[in-house]
Amino acid sequence: MPQSLSNILVHLVFSTKARDPALAPAIREELYPYLATVLKNLNCPVLQVGGVEDHVHILFRLSRTLTIAEVVEKVKSSSSRWLKSKGLPSFAWQAGYGAMSLNEDGVAACVRYIQGQEEHHRKVSFQEEFRELLRIAGIEFDDRYVWD
């Protein structure tokens, strides 16, 4: 086959270091388009970005030439520098992340889920949410090592 084609959808979730509530609404308004632009420049088109004060969710199509780890490293390092330039000098993301795959049929539900983060987190903590996302995705984890 002379052409390489892919359509890999990724729901990426990562938190601020120690779940610091550093992402105020005003900074999130700028952060989400910034994250989408970083991913677009990596040939990873974004379908939705959202979150709350201590974590973000990004639904995107993975470039056929990059690994998830490479994408996450670039997104987190670039956005961390950007957030520091915006007046958060000690800002840091957590070391890890969660990346869950989904099929095209799951896109609309995932978009709604990400858009509903503010409401969702009035009832559920980030830790509860993340554990449930990992469980649904069939990702085994040891709770002692998920949080920094």
CNS distance restraints for C-alpha pairs under 8 A (distance, minus, plus):
assign (resid   4 and name CA) (resid  64 and name CA) 7.77 0.50 0.50
assign (resid   5 and name CA) (resid  64 and name CA) 7.16 0.50 0.50
assign (resid   6 and name CA) (resid  63 and name CA) 7.93 0.50 0.50
assign (resid   6 and name CA) (resid  64 and name CA) 6.05 0.50 0.50
assign (resid   7 and name CA) (resid  61 and name CA) 6.47 0.50 0.50
assign (resid   7 and name CA) (resid  62 and name CA) 7.18 0.50 0.50
assign (resid   8 and name CA) (resid  61 and name CA) 5.50 0.50 0.50
assign (resid   8 and name CA) (resid  62 and name CA) 5.42 0.50 0.50
assign (resid   8 and name CA) (resid  63 and name CA) 7.96 0.50 0.50
assign (resid   8 and name CA) (resid 101 and name CA) 7.25 0.50 0.50
assign (resid   8 and name CA) (resid 102 and name CA) 7.88 0.50 0.50
assign (resid   8 and name CA) (resid 103 and name CA) 7.88 0.50 0.50
assign (resid   9 and name CA) (resid  59 and name CA) 7.08 0.50 0.50
assign (resid   9 and name CA) (resid  60 and name CA) 5.79 0.50 0.50
assign (resid   9 and name CA) (resid  61 and name CA) 4.60 0.50 0.50
assign (resid   9 and name CA) (resid  62 and name CA) 6.24 0.50 0.50
assign (resid   9 and name CA) (resid 101 and name CA) 5.68 0.50 0.50
assign (resid   9 and name CA) (resid 102 and name CA) 5.70 0.50 0.50
assign (resid   9 and name CA) (resid 103 and name CA) 6.61 0.50 0.50
assign (resid   9 and name CA) (resid 104 and name CA) 7.57 0.50 0.50
assign (resid  10 and name CA) (resid  58 and name CA) 7.85 0.50 0.50
assign (resid  10 and name CA) (resid  59 and name CA) 5.64 0.50 0.50
assign (resid  10 and name CA) (resid  60 and name CA) 5.48 0.50 0.50
assign (resid  10 and name CA) (resid  61 and name CA) 6.19 0.50 0.50
assign (resid  10 and name CA) (resid  62 and name CA) 6.70 0.50 0.50
assign (resid  10 and name CA) (resid  99 and name CA) 6.20 0.50 0.50
assign (resid  10 and name CA) (resid 100 and name CA) 5.61 0.50 0.50
assign (resid  10 and name CA) (resid 101 and name CA) 4.73 0.50 0.50
assign (resid  10 and name CA) (resid 102 and name CA) 6.50 0.50 0.50
assign (resid  11 and name CA) (resid  57 and name CA) 6.86 0.50 0.50
assign (resid  11 and name CA) (resid  58 and name CA) 5.73 0.50 0.50
assign (resid  11 and name CA) (resid  59 and name CA) 4.52 0.50 0.50
assign (resid  11 and name CA) (resid  60 and name CA) 6.75 0.50 0.50
assign (resid  11 and name CA) (resid  98 and name CA) 7.99 0.50 0.50
assign (resid  11 and name CA) (resid  99 and name CA) 5.62 0.50 0.50
assign (resid  11 and name CA) (resid 100 and name CA) 5.09 0.50 0.50
assign (resid  11 and name CA) (resid 101 and name CA) 6.21 0.50 0.50
assign (resid  11 and name CA) (resid 102 and name CA) 7.40 0.50 0.50
assign (resid  11 and name CA) (resid 110 and name CA) 7.90 0.50 0.50
assign (resid  12 and name CA) (resid  57 and name CA) 5.60 0.50 0.50
assign (resid  12 and name CA) (resid  58 and name CA) 5.06 0.50 0.50
assign (resid  12 and name CA) (resid  59 and name CA) 6.28 0.50 0.50
assign (resid  12 and name CA) (resid  97 and name CA) 7.18 0.50 0.50
assign (resid  12 and name CA) (resid  98 and name CA) 5.74 0.50 0.50
assign (resid  12 and name CA) (resid  99 and name CA) 4.51 0.50 0.50
assign (resid  12 and name CA) (resid 100 and name CA) 6.50 0.50 0.50
assign (resid  13 and name CA) (resid  55 and name CA) 7.20 0.50 0.50
assign (resid  13 and name CA) (resid  56 and name CA) 5.73 0.50 0.50
assign (resid  13 and name CA) (resid  57 and name CA) 4.61 0.50 0.50
assign (resid  13 and name CA) (resid  58 and name CA) 6.55 0.50 0.50
assign (resid  13 and name CA) (resid  97 and name CA) 5.81 0.50 0.50
assign (resid  13 and name CA) (resid  98 and name CA) 5.12 0.50 0.50
assign (resid  13 and name CA) (resid  99 and name CA) 6.45 0.50 0.50
assign (resid  14 and name CA) (resid  55 and name CA) 5.65 0.50 0.50
assign (resid  14 and name CA) (resid  56 and name CA) 5.76 0.50 0.50
assign (resid  14 and name CA) (resid  57 and name CA) 6.97 0.50 0.50
assign (resid  14 and name CA) (resid  93 and name CA) 7.44 0.50 0.50
assign (resid  14 and name CA) (resid  94 and name CA) 6.91 0.50 0.50
assign (resid  14 and name CA) (resid  96 and name CA) 6.92 0.50 0.50
assign (resid  14 and name CA) (resid  97 and name CA) 4.68 0.50 0.50
assign (resid  14 and name CA) (resid  98 and name CA) 6.42 0.50 0.50
assign (resid  15 and name CA) (resid  19 and name CA) 5.88 0.50 0.50
assign (resid  15 and name CA) (resid  54 and name CA) 5.69 0.50 0.50
assign (resid  15 and name CA) (resid  55 and name CA) 3.96 0.50 0.50
assign (resid  15 and name CA) (resid  56 and name CA) 6.40 0.50 0.50
assign (resid  15 and name CA) (resid  93 and name CA) 5.96 0.50 0.50
assign (resid  15 and name CA) (resid  94 and name CA) 5.55 0.50 0.50
assign (resid  15 and name CA) (resid  97 and name CA) 7.52 0.50 0.50
assign (resid  16 and name CA) (resid  20 and name CA) 5.62 0.50 0.50
assign (resid  16 and name CA) (resid  21 and name CA) 7.46 0.50 0.50
assign (resid  16 and name CA) (resid  22 and name CA) 7.53 0.50 0.50
assign (resid  16 and name CA) (resid  54 and name CA) 5.34 0.50 0.50
assign (resid  16 and name CA) (resid  55 and name CA) 5.78 0.50 0.50
assign (resid  16 and name CA) (resid  91 and name CA) 7.86 0.50 0.50
assign (resid  16 and name CA) (resid  92 and name CA) 6.07 0.50 0.50
assign (resid  16 and name CA) (resid  93 and name CA) 4.18 0.50 0.50
assign (resid  16 and name CA) (resid  94 and name CA) 5.22 0.50 0.50
assign (resid  17 and name CA) (resid  91 and name CA) 7.94 0.50 0.50
assign (resid  17 and name CA) (resid  92 and name CA) 5.49 0.50 0.50
assign (resid  17 and name CA) (resid  93 and name CA) 4.71 0.50 0.50
assign (resid  17 and name CA) (resid  94 and name CA) 4.05 0.50 0.50
assign (resid  17 and name CA) (resid  95 and name CA) 7.45 0.50 0.50
assign (resid  17 and name CA) (resid 148 and name CA) 6.84 0.50 0.50
assign (resid  18 and name CA) (resid  94 and name CA) 6.81 0.50 0.50
assign (resid  18 and name CA) (resid 147 and name CA) 7.49 0.50 0.50
assign (resid  18 and name CA) (resid 148 and name CA) 5.72 0.50 0.50
assign (resid  19 and name CA) (resid  54 and name CA) 5.06 0.50 0.50
assign (resid  19 and name CA) (resid  55 and name CA) 7.20 0.50 0.50
assign (resid  19 and name CA) (resid  94 and name CA) 7.79 0.50 0.50
assign (resid  20 and name CA) (resid  53 and name CA) 7.77 0.50 0.50
assign (resid  20 and name CA) (resid  54 and name CA) 5.65 0.50 0.50
assign (resid  21 and name CA) (resid  53 and name CA) 4.66 0.50 0.50
assign (resid  21 and name CA) (resid  54 and name CA) 4.54 0.50 0.50
assign (resid  22 and name CA) (resid  53 and name CA) 5.89 0.50 0.50
assign (resid  22 and name CA) (resid  54 and name CA) 6.41 0.50 0.50
assign (resid  22 and name CA) (resid  88 and name CA) 7.90 0.50 0.50
assign (resid  22 and name CA) (resid  91 and name CA) 7.60 0.50 0.50
assign (resid  23 and name CA) (resid  27 and name CA) 6.00 0.50 0.50
assign (resid  23 and name CA) (resid  28 and name CA) 5.97 0.50 0.50
assign (resid  23 and name CA) (resid  52 and name CA) 6.98 0.50 0.50
assign (resid  23 and name CA) (resid  53 and name CA) 4.23 0.50 0.50
assign (resid  23 and name CA) (resid  54 and name CA) 6.19 0.50 0.50
assign (resid  23 and name CA) (resid  55 and name CA) 7.96 0.50 0.50
assign (resid  24 and name CA) (resid  28 and name CA) 6.25 0.50 0.50
assign (resid  24 and name CA) (resid  52 and name CA) 7.98 0.50 0.50
assign (resid  24 and name CA) (resid  53 and name CA) 5.63 0.50 0.50
assign (resid  25 and name CA) (resid  29 and name CA) 6.33 0.50 0.50
assign (resid  25 and name CA) (resid  52 and name CA) 7.89 0.50 0.50
assign (resid  25 and name CA) (resid  53 and name CA) 7.35 0.50 0.50
assign (resid  26 and name CA) (resid  30 and name CA) 7.06 0.50 0.50
assign (resid  27 and name CA) (resid  31 and name CA) 5.90 0.50 0.50
assign (resid  28 and name CA) (resid  32 and name CA) 5.90 0.50 0.50
assign (resid  28 and name CA) (resid  52 and name CA) 8.00 0.50 0.50
assign (resid  29 and name CA) (resid  33 and name CA) 7.40 0.50 0.50
assign (resid  30 and name CA) (resid  34 and name CA) 6.32 0.50 0.50
assign (resid  31 and name CA) (resid  35 and name CA) 6.09 0.50 0.50
assign (resid  31 and name CA) (resid  79 and name CA) 7.70 0.50 0.50
assign (resid  31 and name CA) (resid  83 and name CA) 7.92 0.50 0.50
assign (resid  32 and name CA) (resid  36 and name CA) 6.24 0.50 0.50
assign (resid  32 and name CA) (resid  49 and name CA) 5.82 0.50 0.50
assign (resid  32 and name CA) (resid  50 and name CA) 6.74 0.50 0.50
assign (resid  33 and name CA) (resid  37 and name CA) 6.13 0.50 0.50
assign (resid  34 and name CA) (resid  38 and name CA) 6.30 0.50 0.50
assign (resid  34 and name CA) (resid  79 and name CA) 7.49 0.50 0.50
assign (resid  35 and name CA) (resid  39 and name CA) 6.29 0.50 0.50
assign (resid  35 and name CA) (resid  49 and name CA) 7.83 0.50 0.50
assign (resid  35 and name CA) (resid  75 and name CA) 6.76 0.50 0.50
assign (resid  35 and name CA) (resid  79 and name CA) 6.83 0.50 0.50
assign (resid  36 and name CA) (resid  40 and name CA) 6.04 0.50 0.50
assign (resid  36 and name CA) (resid  45 and name CA) 7.49 0.50 0.50
assign (resid  36 and name CA) (resid  46 and name CA) 5.73 0.50 0.50
assign (resid  36 and name CA) (resid  49 and name CA) 7.26 0.50 0.50
assign (resid  37 and name CA) (resid  41 and name CA) 6.14 0.50 0.50
assign (resid  38 and name CA) (resid  42 and name CA) 6.53 0.50 0.50
assign (resid  38 and name CA) (resid  75 and name CA) 6.37 0.50 0.50
assign (resid  38 and name CA) (resid  78 and name CA) 7.73 0.50 0.50
assign (resid  39 and name CA) (resid  43 and name CA) 6.45 0.50 0.50
assign (resid  39 and name CA) (resid  44 and name CA) 5.00 0.50 0.50
assign (resid  39 and name CA) (resid  45 and name CA) 6.26 0.50 0.50
assign (resid  39 and name CA) (resid  46 and name CA) 6.77 0.50 0.50
assign (resid  39 and name CA) (resid  71 and name CA) 7.64 0.50 0.50
assign (resid  39 and name CA) (resid  75 and name CA) 6.99 0.50 0.50
assign (resid  40 and name CA) (resid  44 and name CA) 5.14 0.50 0.50
assign (resid  40 and name CA) (resid  45 and name CA) 5.00 0.50 0.50
assign (resid  40 and name CA) (resid  46 and name CA) 6.87 0.50 0.50
assign (resid  42 and name CA) (resid  63 and name CA) 7.09 0.50 0.50
assign (resid  42 and name CA) (resid  71 and name CA) 7.47 0.50 0.50
assign (resid  43 and name CA) (resid  62 and name CA) 7.59 0.50 0.50
assign (resid  43 and name CA) (resid  63 and name CA) 5.36 0.50 0.50
assign (resid  44 and name CA) (resid  60 and name CA) 6.13 0.50 0.50
assign (resid  44 and name CA) (resid  61 and name CA) 5.18 0.50 0.50
assign (resid  44 and name CA) (resid  62 and name CA) 5.03 0.50 0.50
assign (resid  44 and name CA) (resid  63 and name CA) 5.01 0.50 0.50
assign (resid  45 and name CA) (resid  60 and name CA) 5.55 0.50 0.50
assign (resid  45 and name CA) (resid  61 and name CA) 5.47 0.50 0.50
assign (resid  45 and name CA) (resid  62 and name CA) 7.55 0.50 0.50
assign (resid  46 and name CA) (resid  58 and name CA) 7.23 0.50 0.50
assign (resid  46 and name CA) (resid  59 and name CA) 5.97 0.50 0.50
assign (resid  46 and name CA) (resid  60 and name CA) 4.19 0.50 0.50
assign (resid  46 and name CA) (resid  61 and name CA) 6.54 0.50 0.50
assign (resid  47 and name CA) (resid  58 and name CA) 7.76 0.50 0.50
assign (resid  47 and name CA) (resid  59 and name CA) 5.46 0.50 0.50
assign (resid  47 and name CA) (resid  60 and name CA) 5.42 0.50 0.50
assign (resid  47 and name CA) (resid  61 and name CA) 7.77 0.50 0.50
assign (resid  47 and name CA) (resid 111 and name CA) 7.35 0.50 0.50
assign (resid  48 and name CA) (resid  57 and name CA) 8.00 0.50 0.50
assign (resid  48 and name CA) (resid  58 and name CA) 5.83 0.50 0.50
assign (resid  48 and name CA) (resid  59 and name CA) 5.18 0.50 0.50
assign (resid  48 and name CA) (resid  60 and name CA) 7.14 0.50 0.50
assign (resid  48 and name CA) (resid 111 and name CA) 5.89 0.50 0.50
assign (resid  48 and name CA) (resid 114 and name CA) 7.04 0.50 0.50
assign (resid  48 and name CA) (resid 115 and name CA) 7.78 0.50 0.50
assign (resid  49 and name CA) (resid  56 and name CA) 7.25 0.50 0.50
assign (resid  49 and name CA) (resid  57 and name CA) 5.73 0.50 0.50
assign (resid  49 and name CA) (resid  58 and name CA) 4.52 0.50 0.50
assign (resid  49 and name CA) (resid  59 and name CA) 6.46 0.50 0.50
assign (resid  49 and name CA) (resid 114 and name CA) 6.82 0.50 0.50
assign (resid  49 and name CA) (resid 115 and name CA) 7.79 0.50 0.50
assign (resid  50 and name CA) (resid  56 and name CA) 5.70 0.50 0.50
assign (resid  50 and name CA) (resid  57 and name CA) 5.30 0.50 0.50
assign (resid  50 and name CA) (resid  58 and name CA) 6.61 0.50 0.50
assign (resid  50 and name CA) (resid 114 and name CA) 5.43 0.50 0.50
assign (resid  50 and name CA) (resid 115 and name CA) 6.08 0.50 0.50
assign (resid  50 and name CA) (resid 117 and name CA) 6.94 0.50 0.50
assign (resid  51 and name CA) (resid  55 and name CA) 5.66 0.50 0.50
assign (resid  51 and name CA) (resid  56 and name CA) 4.26 0.50 0.50
assign (resid  51 and name CA) (resid  57 and name CA) 5.58 0.50 0.50
assign (resid  51 and name CA) (resid 114 and name CA) 6.73 0.50 0.50
assign (resid  51 and name CA) (resid 115 and name CA) 7.86 0.50 0.50
assign (resid  51 and name CA) (resid 117 and name CA) 5.52 0.50 0.50
assign (resid  51 and name CA) (resid 118 and name CA) 7.14 0.50 0.50
assign (resid  52 and name CA) (resid  56 and name CA) 6.60 0.50 0.50
assign (resid  52 and name CA) (resid 117 and name CA) 6.55 0.50 0.50
assign (resid  52 and name CA) (resid 118 and name CA) 6.19 0.50 0.50
assign (resid  52 and name CA) (resid 121 and name CA) 7.88 0.50 0.50
assign (resid  55 and name CA) (resid 126 and name CA) 7.77 0.50 0.50
assign (resid  57 and name CA) (resid 114 and name CA) 6.37 0.50 0.50
assign (resid  58 and name CA) (resid 114 and name CA) 7.80 0.50 0.50
assign (resid  59 and name CA) (resid 110 and name CA) 7.60 0.50 0.50
assign (resid  59 and name CA) (resid 111 and name CA) 7.41 0.50 0.50
assign (resid  62 and name CA) (resid  66 and name CA) 7.37 0.50 0.50
assign (resid  62 and name CA) (resid  67 and name CA) 7.89 0.50 0.50
assign (resid  62 and name CA) (resid  68 and name CA) 7.29 0.50 0.50
assign (resid  63 and name CA) (resid  67 and name CA) 7.92 0.50 0.50
assign (resid  66 and name CA) (resid  70 and name CA) 6.24 0.50 0.50
assign (resid  66 and name CA) (resid  71 and name CA) 6.68 0.50 0.50
assign (resid  67 and name CA) (resid  71 and name CA) 6.38 0.50 0.50
assign (resid  68 and name CA) (resid  72 and name CA) 6.09 0.50 0.50
assign (resid  68 and name CA) (resid  99 and name CA) 7.82 0.50 0.50
assign (resid  69 and name CA) (resid  73 and name CA) 6.09 0.50 0.50
assign (resid  70 and name CA) (resid  74 and name CA) 6.26 0.50 0.50
assign (resid  71 and name CA) (resid  75 and name CA) 6.08 0.50 0.50
assign (resid  72 and name CA) (resid  76 and name CA) 5.91 0.50 0.50
assign (resid  73 and name CA) (resid  77 and name CA) 5.95 0.50 0.50
assign (resid  74 and name CA) (resid  78 and name CA) 5.89 0.50 0.50
assign (resid  75 and name CA) (resid  79 and name CA) 5.97 0.50 0.50
assign (resid  76 and name CA) (resid  80 and name CA) 5.84 0.50 0.50
assign (resid  76 and name CA) (resid  93 and name CA) 6.83 0.50 0.50
assign (resid  77 and name CA) (resid  81 and name CA) 6.31 0.50 0.50
assign (resid  78 and name CA) (resid  82 and name CA) 6.24 0.50 0.50
assign (resid  79 and name CA) (resid  83 and name CA) 5.97 0.50 0.50
assign (resid  80 and name CA) (resid  84 and name CA) 6.22 0.50 0.50
assign (resid  80 and name CA) (resid  91 and name CA) 6.56 0.50 0.50
assign (resid  80 and name CA) (resid  92 and name CA) 6.13 0.50 0.50
assign (resid  80 and name CA) (resid  93 and name CA) 7.04 0.50 0.50
assign (resid  81 and name CA) (resid  85 and name CA) 6.32 0.50 0.50
assign (resid  82 and name CA) (resid  86 and name CA) 6.37 0.50 0.50
assign (resid  83 and name CA) (resid  87 and name CA) 6.81 0.50 0.50
assign (resid  83 and name CA) (resid  88 and name CA) 5.79 0.50 0.50
assign (resid  83 and name CA) (resid  89 and name CA) 7.68 0.50 0.50
assign (resid  83 and name CA) (resid  91 and name CA) 6.82 0.50 0.50
assign (resid  84 and name CA) (resid  88 and name CA) 4.49 0.50 0.50
assign (resid  84 and name CA) (resid  89 and name CA) 4.48 0.50 0.50
assign (resid  84 and name CA) (resid  90 and name CA) 6.85 0.50 0.50
assign (resid  84 and name CA) (resid  91 and name CA) 6.07 0.50 0.50
assign (resid  85 and name CA) (resid  89 and name CA) 7.14 0.50 0.50
assign (resid  94 and name CA) (resid 148 and name CA) 6.58 0.50 0.50
assign (resid  95 and name CA) (resid 148 and name CA) 7.38 0.50 0.50
assign (resid  96 and name CA) (resid 146 and name CA) 7.65 0.50 0.50
assign (resid  98 and name CA) (resid 134 and name CA) 7.58 0.50 0.50
assign (resid 100 and name CA) (resid 134 and name CA) 7.79 0.50 0.50
assign (resid 100 and name CA) (resid 137 and name CA) 6.24 0.50 0.50
assign (resid 101 and name CA) (resid 137 and name CA) 7.71 0.50 0.50
assign (resid 102 and name CA) (resid 106 and name CA) 6.04 0.50 0.50
assign (resid 102 and name CA) (resid 107 and name CA) 7.43 0.50 0.50
assign (resid 103 and name CA) (resid 107 and name CA) 7.05 0.50 0.50
assign (resid 106 and name CA) (resid 110 and name CA) 6.13 0.50 0.50
assign (resid 107 and name CA) (resid 111 and name CA) 6.06 0.50 0.50
assign (resid 108 and name CA) (resid 112 and name CA) 6.26 0.50 0.50
assign (resid 109 and name CA) (resid 113 and name CA) 6.09 0.50 0.50
assign (resid 110 and name CA) (resid 114 and name CA) 6.17 0.50 0.50
assign (resid 111 and name CA) (resid 115 and name CA) 6.12 0.50 0.50
assign (resid 112 and name CA) (resid 116 and name CA) 6.08 0.50 0.50
assign (resid 113 and name CA) (resid 117 and name CA) 6.62 0.50 0.50
assign (resid 116 and name CA) (resid 120 and name CA) 5.99 0.50 0.50
assign (resid 117 and name CA) (resid 121 and name CA) 6.00 0.50 0.50
assign (resid 118 and name CA) (resid 122 and name CA) 6.73 0.50 0.50
assign (resid 119 and name CA) (resid 123 and name CA) 7.53 0.50 0.50
assign (resid 120 and name CA) (resid 124 and name CA) 6.23 0.50 0.50
assign (resid 121 and name CA) (resid 125 and name CA) 5.91 0.50 0.50
assign (resid 121 and name CA) (resid 126 and name CA) 7.26 0.50 0.50
assign (resid 124 and name CA) (resid 128 and name CA) 6.26 0.50 0.50
assign (resid 124 and name CA) (resid 129 and name CA) 6.43 0.50 0.50
assign (resid 125 and name CA) (resid 129 and name CA) 6.17 0.50 0.50
assign (resid 126 and name CA) (resid 130 and name CA) 5.95 0.50 0.50
assign (resid 127 and name CA) (resid 131 and name CA) 6.15 0.50 0.50
assign (resid 128 and name CA) (resid 132 and name CA) 6.26 0.50 0.50
assign (resid 129 and name CA) (resid 133 and name CA) 6.21 0.50 0.50
assign (resid 130 and name CA) (resid 134 and name CA) 6.20 0.50 0.50
assign (resid 131 and name CA) (resid 135 and name CA) 6.14 0.50 0.50
assign (resid 132 and name CA) (resid 136 and name CA) 6.08 0.50 0.50
assign (resid 133 and name CA) (resid 137 and name CA) 6.15 0.50 0.50
assign (resid 134 and name CA) (resid 138 and name CA) 6.14 0.50 0.50
assign (resid 134 and name CA) (resid 139 and name CA) 5.05 0.50 0.50
assign (resid 134 and name CA) (resid 140 and name CA) 7.22 0.50 0.50
assign (resid 134 and name CA) (resid 141 and name CA) 7.87 0.50 0.50
assign (resid 135 and name CA) (resid 139 and name CA) 5.97 0.50 0.50
assign (resid 135 and name CA) (resid 140 and name CA) 7.32 0.50 0.50
assign (resid 141 and name CA) (resid 145 and name CA) 7.88 0.50 0.50
assign (resid 141 and name CA) (resid 146 and name CA) 7.29 0.50 0.50
assign (resid 142 and name CA) (resid 146 and name CA) 6.65 0.50 0.50
assign (resid 143 and name CA) (resid 147 and name CA) 7.33 0.50 0.50
